[in-house]
Amino acid sequence: MGEFWPVPDTLGYLAGTWRVERAVRDLASGDEGRFTGTTAFDALDGGGLLHLESGTFVWQGVARPAERTLRFLPGAAPGTADVRFADGCPFHDLDLGTGRHVADHPCAADLYRGEFTVRDAQHWRTVWRVRGPAKDLLLTTDYTRTDGT
């Protein structure tokens, strides 16, 4: 088996509940934070998945509740996904067919570059590098399936 685990159906793979552990590093200041929580990918009416992430984010010693919502819709090609923000605005495409995918998301003067890697049926990771005039961040998130599917 190679370094990556191919996924022929991105949405089918993601469906379910995952434990989330995210390390956040500000490469300019050296500050570090951590998010821990869960992500549920639940079926949307009409196809796709609703991504609901909730947990606790600790930054500079202060813990705060944190959450986000995304929509993972069927992509243009079979087995892929079109990832959208909660308001429907485009975020990035996602194709886990080879077990690895790189996506860019320009946001004002910043560029978010995400690398998605699938390790096996129970584990996947995202690494987002965020660069811009006021940002130099590295966000590494590990997902572990919790629902046994």
C-alpha positions as CSV (number, residue, x, y, z in Angstrom):
1,M,0.0,0.0,0.0
2,G,1.3,3.5,-0.9
3,E,1.4,6.6,1.2
4,F,-2.1,7.6,0.2
5,W,-5.4,5.6,0.2
6,P,-7.5,6.2,-3.0
7,V,-11.1,7.1,-2.5
8,P,-13.4,6.6,-5.5
9,D,-16.4,8.3,-3.8
10,T,-15.3,11.4,-1.9
11,L,-18.8,12.1,-0.4
12,G,-19.3,8.5,0.5
13,Y,-16.0,8.4,2.3
14,L,-16.6,11.5,4.3
15,A,-20.2,10.7,5.4
16,G,-20.4,10.1,9.2
17,T,-18.7,11.5,12.3
18,W,-15.1,12.3,12.8
19,R,-13.0,13.3,15.8
20,V,-11.0,16.5,14.9
21,E,-7.6,17.6,16.2
22,R,-6.2,20.8,14.6
23,A,-2.9,22.5,15.3
24,V,-2.7,26.2,14.4
25,R,0.6,27.9,14.1
26,D,1.2,31.5,13.3
27,L,4.6,31.3,11.5
28,A,5.2,35.0,11.8
29,S,4.8,35.3,15.6
30,G,5.4,31.7,16.7
31,D,2.0,31.6,18.5
32,E,0.3,28.2,18.5
33,G,-3.3,27.1,19.1
34,R,-5.3,23.9,19.1
35,F,-8.8,23.0,18.2
36,T,-10.4,19.8,19.4
37,G,-13.9,18.6,18.6
38,T,-16.0,16.7,16.1
39,T,-17.1,17.0,12.5
40,A,-20.4,15.4,11.3
41,F,-21.0,15.0,7.6
42,D,-24.8,14.5,7.4
43,A,-26.9,14.0,4.2
44,L,-28.3,17.1,2.6
45,D,-31.7,17.0,0.9
46,G,-31.0,16.9,-2.9
47,G,-27.6,15.3,-2.5
48,G,-24.3,16.2,-0.8
49,L,-23.3,16.5,2.8
50,L,-23.7,19.2,5.5
51,H,-20.4,19.5,7.4
52,L,-20.9,20.6,11.0
53,E,-17.8,21.1,13.0
54,S,-17.9,22.1,16.7
55,G,-15.5,22.0,19.6
56,T,-13.0,24.1,21.6
57,F,-10.3,26.4,20.2
58,V,-7.5,27.3,22.6
59,W,-5.4,30.3,21.5
60,Q,-2.8,32.0,23.8
61,G,-4.1,30.0,26.7
62,V,-7.8,31.1,26.2
63,A,-10.3,28.4,25.4
64,R,-13.4,29.4,23.4
65,P,-16.2,27.4,21.8
66,A,-15.8,27.2,18.0
67,E,-17.9,25.9,15.1
68,R,-18.2,26.1,11.4
69,T,-20.6,24.8,8.7
70,L,-19.7,23.9,5.1
71,R,-21.6,22.2,2.3
72,F,-20.0,19.4,0.4
73,L,-22.0,19.1,-2.9
74,P,-21.5,16.6,-5.7
75,G,-18.7,17.8,-7.9
76,A,-18.5,18.2,-11.7
77,A,-16.9,14.7,-12.1
78,P,-18.2,11.5,-10.5
79,G,-16.8,10.8,-7.1
80,T,-15.7,14.4,-6.5
81,A,-17.1,17.2,-4.3
82,D,-17.7,21.0,-4.7
83,V,-17.1,22.5,-1.2
84,R,-19.1,25.6,-0.3
85,F,-19.3,27.9,2.6
86,A,-22.6,27.9,4.6
87,D,-23.8,30.8,2.6
88,G,-23.3,28.9,-0.7
89,C,-20.2,30.8,-1.8
90,P,-17.5,28.6,-3.4
91,F,-14.6,27.4,-1.2
92,H,-12.7,24.7,-3.2
93,D,-13.1,21.5,-5.2
94,L,-12.2,18.1,-3.7
95,D,-11.2,14.9,-5.5
96,L,-9.8,12.1,-3.3
97,G,-9.6,9.6,-6.1
98,T,-5.8,9.2,-5.7
99,G,-6.0,9.7,-1.9
100,R,-4.4,13.2,-2.2
101,H,-5.7,16.5,-3.4
102,V,-4.4,20.1,-3.4
103,A,-6.9,23.0,-3.6
104,D,-6.4,26.8,-3.6
105,H,-8.8,29.4,-2.2
106,P,-8.0,33.1,-2.8
107,C,-9.6,35.3,-0.1
108,A,-9.1,39.0,-0.6
109,A,-5.3,39.5,-0.4
110,D,-4.7,36.0,1.1
111,L,-4.2,32.7,-0.5
112,Y,-5.3,29.5,1.3
113,R,-3.7,26.3,-0.1
114,G,-5.0,23.1,1.2
115,E,-3.5,19.6,0.9
116,F,-5.9,16.7,1.6
117,T,-4.5,13.2,2.3
118,V,-6.3,10.0,3.0
119,R,-4.4,7.5,5.1
120,D,-7.0,4.7,5.3
121,A,-10.7,4.1,5.9
122,Q,-10.5,5.7,9.4
123,H,-8.0,8.6,9.0
124,W,-7.5,11.6,6.8
125,R,-5.7,15.0,7.1
126,T,-5.8,18.5,5.8
127,V,-2.9,20.9,5.9
128,W,-3.8,24.5,5.0
129,R,-1.1,27.1,4.5
130,V,-2.5,30.7,4.6
131,R,-0.3,33.5,3.2
132,G,-1.1,37.1,2.8
133,P,-0.1,40.6,3.8
134,A,-1.1,40.1,7.5
135,K,-1.2,36.2,7.6
136,D,1.3,33.4,7.7
137,L,-0.5,30.4,9.1
138,L,-0.2,26.7,9.1
139,L,-3.3,24.7,10.1
140,T,-2.9,20.9,10.3
141,T,-6.1,18.9,11.0
142,D,-6.3,15.2,11.7
143,Y,-9.6,13.4,11.3
144,T,-10.4,10.0,12.9
145,R,-13.7,8.2,12.2
146,T,-15.7,7.7,15.4
147,D,-18.9,6.1,14.0
148,G,-17.4,2.8,13.0
149,T,-18.5,2.9,9.3
